[in-house]
Amino acid sequence: MSRPLISKPPGETGDPTTTASAATGPRPGPLARHRRRRFRTHLVVFIAPAVVIYTVFMVYPLLDSLRLSMFASRDGVQTFVGLDNFVRLLSDDLLAGAFWNAVWNNLLFFAVHFVVQNPIGLLLAALLAAPKLRGRATYRTLLFIPTTLSVVIVGFVWQLILSPVWGFVDTPLLGQSSTALITLALMSVWQYIGIPMLLFYAVLVSIPDDLVEAATIDGANAWTTFWRVKFPLILPTVGIVSVITYVANLNAFDLIYTVKGALAGPDFASDIMGTLFFRTFFGFQLQQGSSSMGATVATMMFLLIMAGVLLYFFGWQRRVESYQL
């Protein structure tokens, strides 16, 4: 009995070479390979300037500060001391007290921004994103104008406003240890509240109208729509704004130095990491500057900032992603 003939699909033959070539498809020609190589070359050309600038102005100073923090000047000669400067900063009676005071004040300075600036910025952004609001561009510009002002101007104007002699308050808020830092933080909030406002506003206006309309049809009011529909969508931006606020406040220096000087008075009540680094590195009045101890303070600032950023990436961001899923 003869076997039945089995027809093979088109393009399938008994030759394994032919089958493999048919499966892999036509090979790219030399022109396509040249285009890929040229694209990669252009990519390197575009990225290289940014990498060079970032390396020169960010990476190199950071590494050099870390190197300098492991040296000490003895009889005018830089001597390698390892981690002795860090031990001294954290254990010496004079240095440790100033350091932990600056760390606490810096965290309090950030807490005021986190509790006051970001929620108010979110509220203003929600009001600006209201569909029936008229003059939205005007309000947005007026709220962002303080951010463009010089810190010197802001500090001088607020000093006049809060002065018991020339201002509108009888209590010297900037002259009391219990209120100086909080007052400075609120001054900073007034100046920079436009930044979180614009970031939140950009995300709110990008939310599809279909989601809001569907919630409205289901009977949700404006408050419920915001918290149940819009707020979960802007959670990543809330985390990013919080990280930006944290990094900016741990690097704060200019406003406190403008208003209270390098001593950050009264009685170091408004002293933060930036002013402590300035006095330690450059010296001030009777305090002699030390480049190695200043670099040690700068390295501790970097470690605190890095700890907060890592906490965001491995804590907040993962929870947000799991919440959205």
C-alpha positions in Angstrom: 0.0 0.0 0.0 1.4 3.3 -0.9 1.8 6.0 1.8 -0.4 9.1 1.5 1.3 12.2 0.4 1.6 14.8 3.2 1.8 18.3 1.8 4.2 20.6 3.7 3.3 24.2 4.5 4.6 26.8 2.1 8.2 27.8 2.7 8.9 24.6 4.7 11.3 22.2 3.0 13.4 19.3 4.1 16.6 21.3 4.0 17.5 22.5 7.5 19.5 25.3 6.1 16.6 26.6 4.1 14.3 26.2 7.1 16.6 28.1 9.4 17.1 31.0 6.9 13.3 31.2 6.4 12.8 31.4 10.2 15.3 34.0 10.8 14.2 36.2 7.9 16.4 38.3 5.6 19.5 39.6 7.1 19.9 43.4 7.4 21.9 44.9 4.7 25.1 47.0 5.1 23.1 50.2 4.9 20.9 49.3 7.9 23.9 48.2 9.9 25.6 51.5 9.1 22.5 53.5 10.2 22.5 51.7 13.5 26.2 52.4 14.1 25.7 56.0 13.1 22.7 56.4 15.5 24.8 55.1 18.4 27.6 57.5 17.5 25.2 60.4 17.5 23.8 59.2 20.9 27.3 59.3 22.4 27.9 62.7 21.0 24.7 64.1 22.5 25.3 62.5 25.9 29.0 63.2 26.3 28.8 67.0 27.1 26.2 66.3 29.8 28.4 63.5 31.3 31.5 65.7 31.2 29.8 68.6 32.8 28.2 66.4 35.5 31.5 64.7 36.2 33.5 67.9 36.5 31.0 69.8 38.6 29.3 67.1 40.6 31.2 63.8 40.7 34.7 65.1 41.1 33.9 67.6 43.9 32.0 64.8 45.7 34.9 62.4 45.5 37.4 65.0 46.3 35.4 66.0 49.4 35.4 62.3 50.5 39.1 62.1 50.0 39.7 65.4 51.9 37.6 64.2 54.8 40.1 61.4 55.4 43.0 63.8 55.8 44.1 66.2 58.5 46.5 69.1 58.5 49.3 68.5 61.0 52.1 71.1 61.0 51.0 72.3 57.6 51.2 68.8 56.1 48.1 66.8 54.9 48.2 63.5 56.7 45.9 60.5 56.1 43.8 59.8 59.2 41.1 57.5 57.8 37.8 57.9 59.6 39.2 59.9 62.6 37.6 63.1 61.4 34.1 61.4 61.4 34.7 59.9 64.9 35.8 63.4 66.1 32.7 65.0 64.5 30.4 62.6 66.2 32.1 62.3 69.6 33.9 65.6 70.3 31.9 67.6 72.9 32.1 70.9 70.9 31.8 69.5 67.4 29.2 66.8 68.1 26.9 69.2 69.9 27.0 71.6 67.0 26.5 68.8 64.4 23.5 67.2 66.0 21.9 70.6 66.7 22.3 71.4 62.9 20.9 68.0 61.9 17.9 68.4 64.2 17.2 71.9 62.9 17.6 70.8 59.3 15.0 68.0 59.8 12.7 70.5 61.5 13.2 72.9 58.6 12.3 70.1 56.2 9.3 69.0 58.3 7.8 72.5 58.0 8.1 72.5 54.3 6.7 68.9 54.0 3.7 69.7 56.2 2.9 73.2 55.1 4.4 73.8 51.6 3.5 70.6 49.8 -0.2 70.3 51.0 -0.8 74.0 50.2 0.9 73.6 46.9 -1.4 70.6 46.1 -4.4 72.6 47.2 -3.5 75.6 45.0 -2.8 73.2 42.1 -6.2 71.6 42.5 -7.9 75.0 42.5 -6.0 76.1 39.4 -7.0 72.8 37.6 -10.7 73.4 38.2 -12.3 73.5 34.7 -14.6 76.5 35.4 -11.8 78.7 36.8 -11.3 82.0 34.9 -8.0 83.8 34.8 -6.0 80.6 35.5 -2.8 81.9 33.8 -2.9 85.1 35.9 -3.3 83.3 39.2 -0.6 80.8 38.2 1.9 83.6 37.4 1.2 85.6 40.5 1.7 82.5 42.7 5.0 81.7 41.0 6.5 85.2 41.1 8.0 84.8 44.6 10.1 81.9 43.4 11.8 84.1 40.8 12.8 86.7 43.4 16.3 87.0 44.9 16.7 85.4 48.3 18.4 88.6 49.5 15.3 90.6 48.6 12.9 88.1 50.2 15.0 88.1 53.4 15.2 91.9 53.6 11.5 92.4 53.0 10.4 89.8 55.5 12.8 91.3 58.1 11.0 94.6 57.7 7.6 93.0 57.9 8.4 91.0 61.0 10.4 93.8 62.7 8.8 95.0 66.0 9.8 98.6 65.0 9.0 98.8 61.3 6.8 95.9 60.8 3.3 94.6 61.7 4.1 92.3 64.7 5.1 93.3 68.2 6.9 90.0 69.0 10.5 89.6 67.6 9.8 86.3 65.9 13.3 86.2 64.3 15.0 87.2 67.5 13.6 84.4 69.8 15.2 80.9 69.9 11.8 79.3 70.0 10.4 80.9 66.9 13.4 81.9 64.7 13.7 78.6 62.8 10.0 78.1 62.2 9.7 81.7 61.0 12.6 81.2 58.6 11.0 78.0 57.3 7.7 79.8 56.7 9.5 82.5 54.8 11.0 79.8 52.6 7.6 78.2 52.1 6.2 81.5 50.9 9.0 81.9 48.4 9.1 78.4 46.9 5.5 77.2 47.1 5.2 77.8 43.4 7.5 74.9 42.6 5.3 72.1 44.1 2.2 73.9 42.9 3.3 73.8 39.2 4.5 70.2 39.5 1.1 69.1 40.9 -0.8 71.3 38.4 1.0 69.7 35.4 0.0 66.2 36.6 -3.6 67.2 37.4 -4.3 68.8 34.0 -2.9 65.6 32.3 -5.5 63.3 33.9 -8.0 62.2 31.2 -11.4 63.9 31.4 -13.1 60.6 30.8 -12.2 59.4 34.3 -13.5 62.5 35.9 -16.7 62.4 33.9 -17.2 58.7 34.8 -16.9 59.4 38.5 -19.3 62.3 38.1 -21.9 60.1 36.4 -21.5 57.6 39.2 -22.6 60.3 41.7 -19.2 61.4 43.1 -18.8 65.0 44.2 -15.7 67.1 43.6 -14.1 66.0 47.0 -14.7 62.3 46.3 -13.5 62.6 42.7 -10.2 64.2 43.8 -9.3 61.7 46.6 -10.6 58.6 44.9 -9.7 59.3 41.2 -7.1 62.1 40.9 -5.0 61.6 44.0 -4.0 58.0 43.3 -2.8 59.1 39.9 -0.6 61.8 41.3 1.0 59.7 44.1 4.3 59.3 42.1 4.5 63.1 41.8 3.8 63.4 45.5 6.8 61.2 46.2 9.1 63.1 43.7 8.1 66.5 45.2 8.8 65.2 48.7 12.3 64.0 47.6 13.0 67.4 45.9 11.9 69.2 49.1 14.1 67.0 51.3 17.2 67.4 49.1 16.7 71.2 48.7 16.2 71.7 52.5 19.2 69.7 53.5 21.2 71.9 51.1 19.6 75.1 52.3 21.9 78.0 53.2 21.2 81.2 51.5 18.1 82.4 53.3 19.3 81.7 56.8 22.7 83.2 56.0 21.1 86.3 54.6 18.7 86.9 57.5 20.7 85.5 60.5 24.3 85.5 59.3 26.9 82.7 59.6 26.2 82.2 63.3 22.5 81.4 62.6 21.3 82.9 65.8 20.0 83.5 68.3 22.2 81.1 70.1 22.5 78.8 67.0 18.7 78.2 67.1 18.5 78.4 63.3 21.8 76.7 62.6 21.5 74.0 59.9 24.0 71.9 58.0 24.7 74.5 55.4 25.7 77.2 57.9 27.6 74.7 60.0 29.6 73.7 56.9 30.3 77.3 56.1 31.8 78.1 59.6 33.7 74.8 59.7 35.3 75.1 56.3 36.0 78.8 56.0 36.0 79.8 59.7 34.1 82.7 61.2 35.2 85.3 63.7 37.2 83.4 66.4 36.6 80.0 64.9 39.4 78.8 62.7 38.5 77.1 59.4 39.5 73.6 58.6 39.1 72.2 55.1 39.3 68.6 56.3 36.6 69.0 58.9 34.5 71.0 56.5 34.8 68.2 54.0 33.7 65.8 56.8 30.6 67.9 57.4 29.9 68.0 53.6 30.2 64.2 53.4 27.8 63.7 56.3 25.3 66.0 54.5 25.7 63.8 51.4 25.1 60.6 53.4 21.9 62.1 55.0 20.6 63.1 51.6 21.4 59.7 50.1 19.6 58.0 53.0 16.5 60.0 52.3 16.6 59.3 48.6 17.2 55.6 49.1 14.3 55.5 51.5 12.1 57.0 48.8 13.2 54.5 46.1 13.0 51.4 48.2 10.1 52.4 50.4 7.7 54.9 49.0 8.1 54.2 45.3 7.6 50.4 45.7 4.4 51.0 47.7 3.1 53.4 45.2 3.7 50.9 42.3 2.0 48.1 44.2 -0.9 50.4 45.1 -1.4 51.4 41.5 -1.2 47.8 40.3 
